[in-house]
Amino acid sequence: MILSTDLPKLRDYLDEIFLESSADSIAEMVGPTIFGVQETEKWSYEYQVEHGVSGIKELADGEELPEVTAAEGDSITWTQREFGAKVTVTARTRKFNDYNSPKITAMVRSVTEDAWEKIDQSLADVLLHGFSASNYTDVYGKSVPAVGPDGVCVFSASHSNNLNSDVFSNLIVNPAGTTNPGLTREAIVASRAAAAVHKDANGIIRPVKLDTVLVSPQKYDEAMRIVNSEGLSGEFTRDYNPIKGLVKVIMWPRLAALPDGTDTSAYWFMFDSKKVDRSLKLLWAKRPMLEAPEQVLENNNWIWKLNYYYSIGRAFPAYVWGSQGTN
């Protein structure tokens, strides 16, 4: 039987379970390796999108350096959301179970895994719902906006800025220019070429280097053969594969389906690994924490609390491209 005087010991034990479960869950997450992770103390975080910065020029003898001017086309505010759950250790549970009882530890382990899994799925949903400007229901059951700072969906053929009428696309294309192609070597090559001549709002070429392919488990084997074969995958010749060594493949299990069961396994994405954090943000105000009770309630229950705050940011979308794989 666990007495009230044993609360500190149980606290240490459940903290250990929480940390162990968190470490295992974090190791399996893919989202935070793609999204730019930041800490913030602000409830509402305002982000300024820079479409292009101009200022470098040739100087005449004795001329002062020019002021740098930014063609900052859009700003967007991201608001924190709070999530959490209670883990109740009842008097009856304590009376008939010891510290390492599955009944006590399983609750902590389960709710911890649930928290991290929901976080990772919510990040994947940004990509999976990125082809429509309509609000969608997230993994927590709430309606959330799908648009970025320019007011259109994450993956669009007409991303704009407010400096001029230029638009750019971040939809994956095949050699014919058709968007939303299936996963092929030709589509990878065509999209890399299109992204390499991306222009900023000042008309200056700012290459986007699409060096990573992101796929579901169902497409992983195919993607690895396309990217890593010595020769061209599916060809009888041993022609050289130019993208081998230039592109890597990441499998994200959460791309296989939406929380409602909709099959999205054909979806695939490409991104610039050095700059994708300028397109996708994960802002933590508080990472998941397990907080022990400070006192025993009148019914002799001990209530642990697991809660966290974070916000997902959709910023300048040029550094991540997507396809629904339908063409």
PyMOL commands that set and color helices and strands:
alter all, ss='L'
color gray80, all
select helices_A, chain A and resi 4-28+31-34+91-96+102-128+185-196+217-228+253-255+276-278+317-319
alter helices_A, ss='H'
color red, helices_A
select strands_A, chain A and resi 36-39+44-49+53-54+69-70+74-79+81-89+136-137+143-144+159-160+167-168+212-215+248-251+268-271+280-291+302-314+320-323
alter strands_A, ss='S'
color yellow, strands_A
deselect
rebuild
show_as cartoon
